[in-house]
Amino acid sequence: MKKRLLWPGALLVLLIACGTTTHKITFDDQIPLEQLTTVFFNGGVEVQSYNGIDVNRAWYGEEAWSNEALRLSLPSGKSEFIFNLNCVMGNAVFRARDLRMSYVFDAGKEYAVTFEYDRARKTYGLAVYDSISKRTNRLDFWPMDF
């Protein structure tokens, strides 16, 4: 009986793990590692432009779809992004085009950029965290009107 219960759970975990692709991009491999920062964009946040450079097809490929995550190694300092948003949260679908974000990233650190609901402000928006895996310390939040 226990074997039967494990198979559906294992299959579900496998399907979820295979259903999300994370693209790993190093913007300039000539920059020393100590001068880089790592930025992780959750699936649903599709970067179109980085510092005025059209990067969408180069970073996601021709067959990209908006649920693919992106892990970037970028030069530290001020970065400007233009992105599209295509997120599903519960029964709600959030779509927006040509959204802009500017942030100063510190060298040697990791950041996560995610779309989420802010309970205190009672609104959805884009959040920046100081860790890719933990996401416990939110550094900034940009509310969005839909």
MARDO-187172 format. One record per residue (C-alpha): residue number from 1; residue in three letters; z negated, y negated, x negated. Coordinates in Angstrom, 2 decimals. Example, Ala and Ser with C-alpha at 12.3 -4.5 7.8 and 13.67 -1.06 7.14 Angstrom:
2
<r resi="1" resn="ALA" w="-7.80" v="4.50" u="-12.30"/>
<r resi="2" resn="SER" w="-7.14" v="1.06" u="-13.67"/>
END
This chain:
146
<r resi="1" resn="MET" w="0.00" v="0.00" u="0.00"/>
<r resi="2" resn="LYS" w="-0.79" v="-2.45" u="-2.80"/>
<r resi="3" resn="LYS" w="2.66" v="-1.95" u="-4.37"/>
<r resi="4" resn="ARG" w="4.38" v="-2.97" u="-1.15"/>
<r resi="5" resn="LEU" w="2.38" v="-6.19" u="-0.96"/>
<r resi="6" resn="LEU" w="3.16" v="-7.15" u="-4.56"/>
<r resi="7" resn="TRP" w="6.96" v="-6.81" u="-4.30"/>
<r resi="8" resn="PRO" w="7.55" v="-9.58" u="-1.71"/>
<r resi="9" resn="GLY" w="5.25" v="-11.92" u="-3.65"/>
<r resi="10" resn="ALA" w="6.96" v="-11.14" u="-6.97"/>
<r resi="11" resn="LEU" w="10.37" v="-11.67" u="-5.41"/>
<r resi="12" resn="LEU" w="9.30" v="-15.04" u="-3.99"/>
<r resi="13" resn="VAL" w="8.03" v="-16.20" u="-7.39"/>
<r resi="14" resn="LEU" w="11.28" v="-15.09" u="-9.04"/>
<r resi="15" resn="LEU" w="13.41" v="-16.92" u="-6.46"/>
<r resi="16" resn="ILE" w="11.40" v="-20.13" u="-6.85"/>
<r resi="17" resn="ALA" w="11.54" v="-19.96" u="-10.64"/>
<r resi="18" resn="CYS" w="15.31" v="-19.40" u="-10.65"/>
<r resi="19" resn="GLY" w="16.00" v="-21.99" u="-7.98"/>
<r resi="20" resn="THR" w="15.10" v="-24.99" u="-10.12"/>
<r resi="21" resn="THR" w="16.97" v="-25.94" u="-13.27"/>
<r resi="22" resn="THR" w="15.48" v="-28.25" u="-15.87"/>
<r resi="23" resn="HIS" w="18.00" v="-29.96" u="-18.11"/>
<r resi="24" resn="LYS" w="16.59" v="-30.71" u="-21.57"/>
<r resi="25" resn="ILE" w="18.28" v="-33.66" u="-23.25"/>
<r resi="26" resn="THR" w="17.70" v="-35.36" u="-26.58"/>
<r resi="27" resn="PHE" w="19.32" v="-38.78" u="-26.39"/>
<r resi="28" resn="ASP" w="19.77" v="-39.22" u="-30.16"/>
<r resi="29" resn="ASP" w="18.90" v="-36.35" u="-32.50"/>
<r resi="30" resn="GLN" w="19.00" v="-38.73" u="-35.50"/>
<r resi="31" resn="ILE" w="15.79" v="-40.49" u="-34.40"/>
<r resi="32" resn="PRO" w="12.64" v="-39.12" u="-36.08"/>
<r resi="33" resn="LEU" w="10.39" v="-37.08" u="-33.80"/>
<r resi="34" resn="GLU" w="7.45" v="-39.48" u="-34.19"/>
<r resi="35" resn="GLN" w="9.57" v="-42.28" u="-32.69"/>
<r resi="36" resn="LEU" w="10.51" v="-40.31" u="-29.56"/>
<r resi="37" resn="THR" w="8.89" v="-40.08" u="-26.16"/>
<r resi="38" resn="THR" w="9.40" v="-37.30" u="-23.61"/>
<r resi="39" resn="VAL" w="10.06" v="-38.21" u="-19.97"/>
<r resi="40" resn="PHE" w="10.24" v="-35.58" u="-17.22"/>
<r resi="41" resn="PHE" w="11.99" v="-36.48" u="-13.95"/>
<r resi="42" resn="ASN" w="11.20" v="-34.19" u="-11.02"/>
<r resi="43" resn="GLY" w="14.02" v="-32.66" u="-9.05"/>
<r resi="44" resn="GLY" w="15.30" v="-35.05" u="-6.43"/>
<r resi="45" resn="VAL" w="15.28" v="-38.01" u="-8.84"/>
<r resi="46" resn="GLU" w="18.80" v="-38.01" u="-10.31"/>
<r resi="47" resn="VAL" w="19.30" v="-40.43" u="-13.21"/>
<r resi="48" resn="GLN" w="22.64" v="-42.23" u="-13.07"/>
<r resi="49" resn="SER" w="22.21" v="-44.73" u="-15.89"/>
<r resi="50" resn="TYR" w="19.94" v="-45.14" u="-18.92"/>
<r resi="51" resn="ASN" w="19.82" v="-48.58" u="-20.60"/>
<r resi="52" resn="GLY" w="23.21" v="-49.46" u="-19.11"/>
<r resi="53" resn="ILE" w="24.88" v="-46.20" u="-20.19"/>
<r resi="54" resn="ASP" w="26.37" v="-43.97" u="-17.46"/>
<r resi="55" resn="VAL" w="24.71" v="-40.61" u="-18.15"/>
<r resi="56" resn="ASN" w="24.85" v="-38.60" u="-14.94"/>
<r resi="57" resn="ARG" w="27.61" v="-36.09" u="-15.74"/>
<r resi="58" resn="ALA" w="26.66" v="-35.88" u="-19.42"/>
<r resi="59" resn="TRP" w="23.05" v="-35.02" u="-18.55"/>
<r resi="60" resn="TYR" w="23.49" v="-32.92" u="-15.41"/>
<r resi="61" resn="GLY" w="27.00" v="-31.49" u="-15.77"/>
<r resi="62" resn="GLU" w="29.85" v="-31.39" u="-13.27"/>
<r resi="63" resn="GLU" w="28.08" v="-29.07" u="-10.84"/>
<r resi="64" resn="ALA" w="24.85" v="-31.06" u="-10.63"/>
<r resi="65" resn="TRP" w="22.80" v="-31.18" u="-7.49"/>
<r resi="66" resn="SER" w="19.86" v="-33.44" u="-6.90"/>
<r resi="67" resn="ASN" w="17.09" v="-30.82" u="-7.08"/>
<r resi="68" resn="GLU" w="17.59" v="-30.31" u="-10.81"/>
<r resi="69" resn="ALA" w="14.81" v="-31.65" u="-13.01"/>
<r resi="70" resn="LEU" w="15.43" v="-33.54" u="-16.23"/>
<r resi="71" resn="ARG" w="13.35" v="-33.48" u="-19.43"/>
<r resi="72" resn="LEU" w="14.42" v="-36.26" u="-21.79"/>
<r resi="73" resn="SER" w="13.57" v="-37.02" u="-25.40"/>
<r resi="74" resn="LEU" w="14.22" v="-40.73" u="-25.73"/>
<r resi="75" resn="PRO" w="13.55" v="-43.50" u="-28.23"/>
<r resi="76" resn="SER" w="10.19" v="-45.07" u="-27.43"/>
<r resi="77" resn="GLY" w="10.04" v="-48.59" u="-26.04"/>
<r resi="78" resn="LYS" w="11.50" v="-50.20" u="-22.95"/>
<r resi="79" resn="SER" w="13.80" v="-47.98" u="-20.91"/>
<r resi="80" resn="GLU" w="15.78" v="-48.95" u="-17.84"/>
<r resi="81" resn="PHE" w="17.02" v="-46.35" u="-15.40"/>
<r resi="82" resn="ILE" w="19.23" v="-46.44" u="-12.33"/>
<r resi="83" resn="PHE" w="18.86" v="-43.33" u="-10.22"/>
<r resi="84" resn="ASN" w="19.54" v="-41.77" u="-6.85"/>
<r resi="85" resn="LEU" w="16.81" v="-40.18" u="-4.79"/>
<r resi="86" resn="ASN" w="17.27" v="-37.13" u="-2.61"/>
<r resi="87" resn="CYS" w="13.86" v="-35.59" u="-1.78"/>
<r resi="88" resn="VAL" w="12.50" v="-33.41" u="0.99"/>
<r resi="89" resn="MET" w="8.78" v="-33.62" u="1.77"/>
<r resi="90" resn="GLY" w="7.68" v="-31.51" u="4.68"/>
<r resi="91" resn="ASN" w="10.10" v="-32.27" u="7.51"/>
<r resi="92" resn="ALA" w="11.18" v="-35.63" u="6.09"/>
<r resi="93" resn="VAL" w="14.26" v="-36.27" u="3.96"/>
<r resi="94" resn="PHE" w="14.30" v="-39.32" u="1.68"/>
<r resi="95" resn="ARG" w="17.59" v="-40.62" u="0.33"/>
<r resi="96" resn="ALA" w="18.32" v="-43.78" u="-1.60"/>
<r resi="97" resn="ARG" w="20.99" v="-44.88" u="-4.06"/>
<r resi="98" resn="ASP" w="21.03" v="-47.16" u="-7.08"/>
<r resi="99" resn="LEU" w="17.27" v="-47.55" u="-7.40"/>
<r resi="100" resn="ARG" w="16.07" v="-49.31" u="-10.56"/>
<r resi="101" resn="MET" w="13.10" v="-48.56" u="-12.75"/>
<r resi="102" resn="SER" w="12.03" v="-50.18" u="-16.02"/>
<r resi="103" resn="TYR" w="9.13" v="-48.90" u="-18.11"/>
<r resi="104" resn="VAL" w="7.83" v="-49.13" u="-21.68"/>
<r resi="105" resn="PHE" w="7.24" v="-45.62" u="-23.06"/>
<r resi="106" resn="ASP" w="4.99" v="-45.09" u="-26.10"/>
<r resi="107" resn="ALA" w="6.13" v="-42.97" u="-29.04"/>
<r resi="108" resn="GLY" w="4.75" v="-39.44" u="-29.27"/>
<r resi="109" resn="LYS" w="3.66" v="-39.31" u="-25.63"/>
<r resi="110" resn="GLU" w="4.86" v="-37.39" u="-22.59"/>
<r resi="111" resn="TYR" w="5.42" v="-38.88" u="-19.15"/>
<r resi="112" resn="ALA" w="6.32" v="-37.52" u="-15.73"/>
<r resi="113" resn="VAL" w="8.26" v="-39.53" u="-13.13"/>
<r resi="114" resn="THR" w="7.92" v="-38.18" u="-9.62"/>
<r resi="115" resn="PHE" w="8.50" v="-39.19" u="-6.01"/>
<r resi="116" resn="GLU" w="5.32" v="-38.91" u="-3.95"/>
<r resi="117" resn="TYR" w="3.15" v="-40.24" u="-1.16"/>
<r resi="118" resn="ASP" w="0.40" v="-42.75" u="-2.05"/>
<r resi="119" resn="ARG" w="-2.43" v="-42.26" u="0.43"/>
<r resi="120" resn="ALA" w="-4.23" v="-45.49" u="-0.45"/>
<r resi="121" resn="ARG" w="-1.12" v="-47.59" u="0.15"/>
<r resi="122" resn="LYS" w="0.17" v="-45.32" u="2.94"/>
<r resi="123" resn="THR" w="3.68" v="-45.34" u="1.53"/>
<r resi="124" resn="TYR" w="6.10" v="-43.25" u="-0.49"/>
<r resi="125" resn="GLY" w="7.25" v="-44.27" u="-3.92"/>
<r resi="126" resn="LEU" w="7.92" v="-43.44" u="-7.53"/>
<r resi="127" resn="ALA" w="4.97" v="-42.67" u="-9.81"/>
<r resi="128" resn="VAL" w="4.68" v="-42.45" u="-13.59"/>
<r resi="129" resn="TYR" w="2.05" v="-40.11" u="-15.06"/>
<r resi="130" resn="ASP" w="0.82" v="-39.78" u="-18.64"/>
<r resi="131" resn="SER" w="1.31" v="-36.02" u="-18.75"/>
<r resi="132" resn="ILE" w="4.12" v="-33.69" u="-17.80"/>
<r resi="133" resn="SER" w="1.90" v="-30.77" u="-16.84"/>
<r resi="134" resn="LYS" w="-1.39" v="-32.21" u="-15.54"/>
<r resi="135" resn="ARG" w="-0.35" v="-35.35" u="-13.65"/>
<r resi="136" resn="THR" w="-3.92" v="-36.52" u="-13.26"/>
<r resi="137" resn="ASN" w="-3.66" v="-40.05" u="-14.65"/>
<r resi="138" resn="ARG" w="-1.12" v="-42.15" u="-12.77"/>
<r resi="139" resn="LEU" w="0.00" v="-45.11" u="-14.87"/>
<r resi="140" resn="ASP" w="2.21" v="-46.93" u="-12.40"/>
<r resi="141" resn="PHE" w="3.59" v="-46.73" u="-8.86"/>
<r resi="142" resn="TRP" w="6.58" v="-48.42" u="-7.23"/>
<r resi="143" resn="PRO" w="6.41" v="-48.36" u="-3.39"/>
<r resi="144" resn="MET" w="9.67" v="-47.81" u="-1.53"/>
<r resi="145" resn="ASP" w="10.64" v="-48.80" u="1.96"/>
<r resi="146" resn="PHE" w="12.67" v="-46.29" u="3.96"/>
END
